[in-house]
Amino acid sequence: MAAYVNRTISMMAGDGPHNVAMLNNGAVRVNMSNVDSPLQIFVRAKKKINDIFVEIDDYVKDAVTFMHAVTGENGIATPQDLANVEAYVSKVQAIREVLKRDHMKVAFFGRTSNGKSTVINAMLHDKILPSGIGHTTNCFLQVEGSDNDEAFLRTEGSEEKLNVQSVSQLGHALCASRLQECSLVHVYWPRELCALLRDDVVLVDSPGVDVTPNLDEWIDKYCLDADVFVLVANAESTLMVTVSIYTTIMVTQLCCKGPFKYY
C-alpha cells in the first residue's frame, strides 16, 4: 500500500524525475517550483472565498446597523429579528478565521492498525511516524513543513528542538518514555522533500478511534479546524460500528463549521 501511495503522490504533486536534485549531504532536493501542482487550485480557491467572505462580513455588519435602526419604536423588526441577524456576525467571523490560515490541515482517523501512519509516511517518502501491528500511535502527531533542510520536532508547550527520530519514542504506544494520549507533537519535515508540504499542507495523525473514550474530546481540540478528514480503513476487514458511529458524529458536528470540509 505504501508503494502505491508513493506512486500516486508522485504523480499528483509533481515529484517527477525532472523535479529532483541531490543535496550536498546526499539527501534529495525537489524543485521548489510548484505552480502547476493540483493543490494550487485549492490555494487560489481559498483566496477567492476569503475575498467573498470579506464582502459578506461588510454586508452583515450593514444589516445589523439597519436592524438597530428599525427595531424598537418603529415596530418594523422585533428584538428577536435583531438577535438573529447579529448571530451571523460571529458565524462569518469564525469562517474568516479558518480562511486566514496559510495552510491546509488534513486529519487522518480510523481504527487501530489500519494504516494511518503508514499512509502519512508514504506521503513523506520516509518512515518518520511510528507504525506497525497493533496499537502504535499513542498521541497526536502533526507533520508540517520546515523552511530549511532541518528535520526536527517540538512537543506541545515547548520551544526545544528535538531530534526527529525521537518521535518513535515520544509517540509510540509501547515505549516507556511516551507522551500522554492527549499530547500533540509537532513534526517539522523539510518542504523540499515532500511536495505536499511545499503546498503548505499539514498532516495530522491520530490514535485509533477505538483506543480511548476520551478521543472525541481530544480530536475536537486538535482536529476541529481541519480542512480535510481522511478515513483510513483496512481493505481486508469490514467497517466497524465504532468507526461508522464516529464518522457520523464528525459529519454532524463539523459539516457546517467551515467551507473546506471533505469526507
C-alpha positions as CSV (number, residue, x, y, z in Angstrom):
1,M,0.0,0.0,0.0
2,A,2.8,2.4,0.8
3,A,4.4,1.9,-2.6
4,Y,1.0,2.6,-4.3
5,V,0.5,5.8,-2.3
6,N,4.1,6.8,-3.1
7,R,3.4,6.5,-6.8
8,T,0.1,8.3,-6.5
9,I,1.5,11.2,-4.6
10,S,4.4,11.5,-7.0
11,M,2.1,11.8,-10.0
12,M,-0.3,14.2,-8.3
13,A,2.1,16.5,-6.6
14,G,4.7,16.9,-9.3
15,D,7.5,14.8,-7.8
16,G,8.7,13.5,-11.2
17,P,12.3,12.7,-12.1
18,H,12.8,16.2,-13.6
19,N,12.0,17.8,-10.2
20,V,14.7,16.0,-8.2
21,A,18.3,17.1,-7.4
22,M,20.9,15.9,-4.9
23,L,21.9,17.9,-1.8
24,N,25.5,18.0,-0.5
25,N,24.6,15.7,2.3
26,G,23.2,13.1,0.0
27,A,19.5,13.9,0.6
28,V,17.2,14.6,-2.3
29,R,16.2,18.1,-3.2
30,V,13.0,18.6,-5.1
31,N,12.4,21.6,-7.4
32,M,10.6,24.2,-5.3
33,S,8.6,25.5,-8.3
34,N,5.2,24.1,-7.6
35,V,3.0,26.4,-9.5
36,D,1.4,23.6,-11.6
37,S,0.6,21.5,-8.6
38,P,-3.1,20.4,-8.4
39,L,-3.2,21.7,-4.8
40,Q,-2.6,25.2,-6.1
41,I,-6.3,25.0,-7.2
42,F,-7.3,25.0,-3.5
43,V,-4.9,27.8,-2.8
44,R,-6.5,30.0,-5.4
45,A,-10.0,28.9,-4.4
46,K,-9.3,29.7,-0.8
47,K,-8.1,33.2,-1.7
48,K,-11.3,33.8,-3.8
49,I,-13.5,32.5,-1.0
50,N,-11.7,34.7,1.5
51,D,-12.4,37.8,-0.6
52,I,-16.1,36.8,-0.8
53,F,-16.4,36.4,2.9
54,V,-14.8,39.9,3.4
55,E,-17.6,41.3,1.4
56,I,-20.2,39.2,3.2
57,D,-18.8,40.4,6.5
58,D,-19.4,44.0,5.4
59,Y,-22.9,43.2,4.3
60,V,-23.8,41.5,7.6
61,K,-22.5,44.5,9.6
62,D,-24.5,46.9,7.4
63,A,-27.5,44.7,8.0
64,V,-27.0,44.8,11.8
65,T,-26.8,48.6,11.7
66,F,-30.0,48.7,9.7
67,M,-31.8,46.3,12.1
68,H,-30.8,48.5,15.0
69,A,-32.4,51.4,13.2
70,V,-35.8,49.7,12.5
71,T,-36.0,47.8,15.8
72,G,-38.0,49.1,18.7
73,E,-40.3,52.1,18.5
74,N,-40.9,51.8,14.8
75,G,-42.1,48.2,15.2
76,I,-40.7,47.1,11.9
77,A,-38.4,44.5,13.4
78,T,-38.6,42.7,16.7
79,P,-35.6,42.2,19.1
80,Q,-35.6,38.6,18.1
81,D,-35.1,39.6,14.5
82,L,-32.2,41.7,15.6
83,A,-30.6,38.9,17.6
84,N,-30.9,36.5,14.6
85,V,-29.1,38.9,12.3
86,E,-26.4,39.7,14.9
87,A,-25.7,35.9,15.2
88,Y,-24.5,35.9,11.6
89,V,-21.6,38.2,12.6
90,S,-19.9,35.6,14.8
91,K,-20.6,32.9,12.2
92,V,-18.9,34.8,9.4
93,Q,-16.0,35.7,11.7
94,A,-15.5,32.1,12.5
95,I,-15.3,31.1,8.8
96,R,-12.9,34.0,8.2
97,E,-10.6,32.8,10.9
98,V,-10.4,29.5,9.2
99,L,-9.6,31.1,5.9
100,K,-6.9,33.3,7.3
101,R,-4.7,30.3,7.9
102,D,-1.9,29.8,5.3
103,H,-2.1,26.1,5.3
104,M,-4.5,23.2,4.6
105,K,-4.9,20.9,7.5
106,V,-5.6,17.2,6.8
107,A,-6.6,14.9,9.7
108,F,-6.3,11.1,9.4
109,F,-8.5,8.9,11.6
110,G,-9.6,5.3,11.7
111,R,-9.3,2.2,13.8
112,T,-6.1,1.0,15.4
113,S,-3.6,-0.6,13.0
114,N,-5.5,0.4,9.9
115,G,-2.5,2.2,8.3
116,K,-2.9,5.9,9.2
117,S,0.8,6.4,10.0
118,T,1.8,4.2,7.0
119,V,-0.1,6.5,4.6
120,I,1.5,9.6,6.0
121,N,4.9,8.0,5.9
122,A,4.4,7.2,2.2
123,M,3.4,10.8,1.6
124,L,6.6,11.9,3.3
125,H,8.7,9.4,1.3
126,D,10.3,8.2,4.6
127,K,9.4,6.2,7.7
128,I,9.1,9.1,10.2
129,L,6.0,8.3,12.2
130,P,5.8,5.2,14.4
131,S,3.9,2.4,12.6
132,G,3.4,-1.3,13.0
133,I,1.0,-4.0,14.0
134,G,-1.3,-3.2,16.9
135,H,-1.7,0.0,18.9
136,T,1.3,2.1,17.8
137,T,0.5,5.8,17.7
138,N,-0.1,6.9,21.2
139,C,-0.7,10.7,20.8
140,F,-1.5,13.2,18.1
141,L,1.4,13.9,15.6
142,Q,1.2,17.0,13.4
143,V,3.6,17.0,10.4
144,E,4.2,20.4,8.8
145,G,6.9,21.9,6.5
146,S,10.2,23.2,7.7
147,D,11.6,26.2,5.9
148,N,15.2,24.8,5.9
149,D,16.9,21.5,5.4
150,E,16.5,20.7,9.1
151,A,14.1,18.0,10.3
152,F,13.1,18.3,14.0
153,L,10.1,18.1,16.3
154,R,8.6,20.1,19.2
155,T,6.3,18.9,22.0
156,E,3.3,20.9,22.9
157,G,4.2,24.0,25.0
158,S,7.9,23.7,24.4
159,E,10.2,25.5,22.0
160,E,13.0,23.0,22.4
161,K,14.0,21.3,19.1
162,L,14.3,17.6,19.4
163,N,15.7,15.0,17.0
164,V,13.0,13.9,14.6
165,Q,14.0,10.3,15.3
166,S,12.8,10.7,18.9
167,V,9.2,10.7,17.6
168,S,9.5,6.9,17.6
169,Q,9.8,7.1,21.4
170,L,7.6,10.1,22.2
171,G,4.6,8.9,20.1
172,H,4.9,5.2,20.3
173,A,2.3,3.5,22.5
174,L,4.7,0.7,23.5
175,C,7.6,2.9,24.7
176,A,8.1,3.6,28.4
177,S,9.0,7.3,27.7
178,R,5.9,8.0,25.6
179,L,3.8,11.1,26.0
180,Q,0.3,11.2,27.3
181,E,-2.5,10.3,24.8
182,C,-3.8,13.9,24.9
183,S,-0.4,15.3,23.8
184,L,0.4,16.9,20.5
185,V,3.8,16.6,18.9
186,H,4.8,19.0,16.0
187,V,7.0,17.2,13.5
188,Y,8.8,19.6,11.1
189,W,10.0,18.0,7.8
190,P,11.9,19.8,5.0
191,R,9.5,21.1,2.5
192,E,11.7,20.2,-0.4
193,L,11.5,16.5,0.4
194,C,7.7,16.4,0.1
195,A,5.6,18.2,-2.5
196,L,2.5,18.3,-0.2
197,L,4.4,20.2,2.5
198,R,5.6,22.7,-0.2
199,D,1.9,23.5,-0.8
200,D,1.5,24.2,3.0
201,V,-0.4,21.0,3.7
202,V,-0.4,20.0,7.4
203,L,-0.9,16.2,8.1
204,V,-2.3,15.2,11.5
205,D,-2.0,11.6,12.7
206,S,-4.3,10.4,15.5
207,P,-4.6,7.4,17.8
208,G,-7.2,4.8,16.8
209,V,-10.8,5.8,17.4
210,D,-11.3,2.6,19.4
211,V,-8.4,3.2,21.8
212,T,-9.9,5.5,24.5
213,P,-13.3,7.0,25.3
214,N,-11.7,10.5,25.6
215,L,-10.6,10.6,22.0
216,D,-13.7,12.7,20.9
217,E,-12.6,15.5,23.3
218,W,-9.0,15.4,22.0
219,I,-10.0,15.3,18.4
220,D,-12.2,18.4,19.0
221,K,-9.1,20.1,20.4
222,Y,-6.6,19.3,17.7
223,C,-8.7,18.4,14.6
224,L,-11.8,20.6,14.8
225,D,-10.3,23.2,12.4
226,A,-9.2,20.6,9.9
227,D,-10.0,21.3,6.2
228,V,-10.0,17.7,5.2
229,F,-10.8,14.5,7.1
230,V,-9.4,11.2,5.7
231,L,-10.8,7.9,7.0
232,V,-8.2,5.2,6.7
233,A,-9.8,1.7,6.6
234,N,-8.3,-1.8,6.2
235,A,-9.4,-3.2,2.9
236,E,-9.3,-6.7,4.4
237,S,-11.8,-6.0,7.1
238,T,-15.3,-4.5,7.3
239,L,-16.0,-1.0,8.6
240,M,-16.6,-1.5,12.3
241,V,-19.6,0.0,14.1
242,T,-17.3,2.2,16.2
243,V,-15.9,3.9,13.1
244,S,-19.3,4.2,11.5
245,I,-20.8,5.9,14.5
246,Y,-17.7,8.1,15.0
247,T,-17.8,9.2,11.3
248,T,-21.5,10.1,11.6
249,I,-20.8,12.2,14.7
250,M,-17.9,14.1,12.9
251,V,-20.1,14.8,9.9
252,T,-22.9,16.1,12.2
253,Q,-20.6,18.3,14.2
254,L,-18.3,19.6,11.6
255,C,-20.1,19.8,8.2
256,C,-21.2,23.4,8.9
257,K,-18.1,24.7,10.6
258,G,-16.2,25.8,7.5
259,P,-16.2,25.9,3.7
260,F,-13.4,23.3,3.2
261,K,-14.8,20.2,4.9
262,Y,-14.5,17.0,2.9
263,Y,-15.3,13.4,3.8
